[in-house]
Amino acid sequence: MAPARKTFLTGLAVFVIGLALWLFGLDVEIVVFTPSKIGVVMMVLGAIEAAYGLYRMARDERA
């Protein structure tokens, strides 16, 4: 599998895991962190990584 496609799929996976934490971790509080806040951070990072993967795939097609 191409590295750009792996980056895109990894970003989507991180986004989905973050979405699950955000949706199902709203009423859970752990002493050190809140799962819903970690979920939001993971969604942002996953979206950035997926966008970078799309950019790399588009750039590789043009070359």
C-alpha positions as CSV (number, residue, x, y, z in Angstrom):
1,M,0.0,0.0,0.0
2,A,1.2,3.5,-0.8
3,P,2.5,5.6,2.1
4,A,0.0,8.4,1.3
5,R,-2.9,6.0,1.5
6,K,-1.6,4.6,4.8
7,T,-1.4,8.2,6.2
8,F,-4.9,8.8,5.1
9,L,-6.3,5.6,6.6
10,T,-4.4,6.1,9.8
11,G,-5.8,9.6,10.1
12,L,-9.3,8.3,9.6
13,A,-8.8,5.6,12.2
14,V,-7.6,8.2,14.8
15,F,-10.5,10.4,13.9
16,V,-13.0,7.6,14.5
17,I,-11.5,6.5,17.8
18,G,-11.5,10.2,18.9
19,L,-15.2,10.5,17.9
20,A,-16.0,7.4,19.9
21,L,-14.2,8.8,22.9
22,W,-16.0,12.1,22.6
23,L,-19.5,10.5,22.1
24,F,-19.3,7.8,24.8
25,G,-16.9,9.5,27.3
26,L,-19.0,12.5,28.1
27,D,-20.1,11.3,31.5
28,V,-16.9,9.5,32.5
29,E,-14.2,11.3,34.5
30,I,-10.8,9.8,35.2
31,V,-8.6,11.5,37.8
32,V,-6.0,12.6,35.3
33,F,-8.0,13.3,32.1
34,T,-11.5,13.4,30.6
35,P,-12.0,11.0,27.7
36,S,-14.3,13.5,25.9
37,K,-11.5,16.1,25.8
38,I,-8.9,13.6,24.7
39,G,-11.4,12.5,22.0
40,V,-11.7,16.1,20.6
41,V,-7.9,16.3,20.5
42,M,-7.7,13.0,18.7
43,M,-10.4,14.1,16.2
44,V,-8.4,17.2,15.3
45,L,-5.2,15.4,14.9
46,G,-6.8,12.6,12.9
47,A,-8.5,15.1,10.6
48,I,-5.1,16.9,10.0
49,E,-3.4,13.6,9.3
50,A,-6.2,12.5,6.9
51,A,-6.0,15.8,5.1
52,Y,-2.2,15.5,4.7
53,G,-2.7,12.0,3.3
54,L,-5.2,13.3,0.8
55,Y,-2.7,16.0,-0.2
56,R,0.0,13.5,-0.6
57,M,-2.2,11.2,-2.8
58,A,-3.2,14.2,-5.0
59,R,0.4,15.3,-5.3
60,D,1.5,11.8,-6.2
61,E,-1.2,11.5,-8.9
62,R,0.0,14.8,-10.6
63,A,3.6,13.7,-10.6
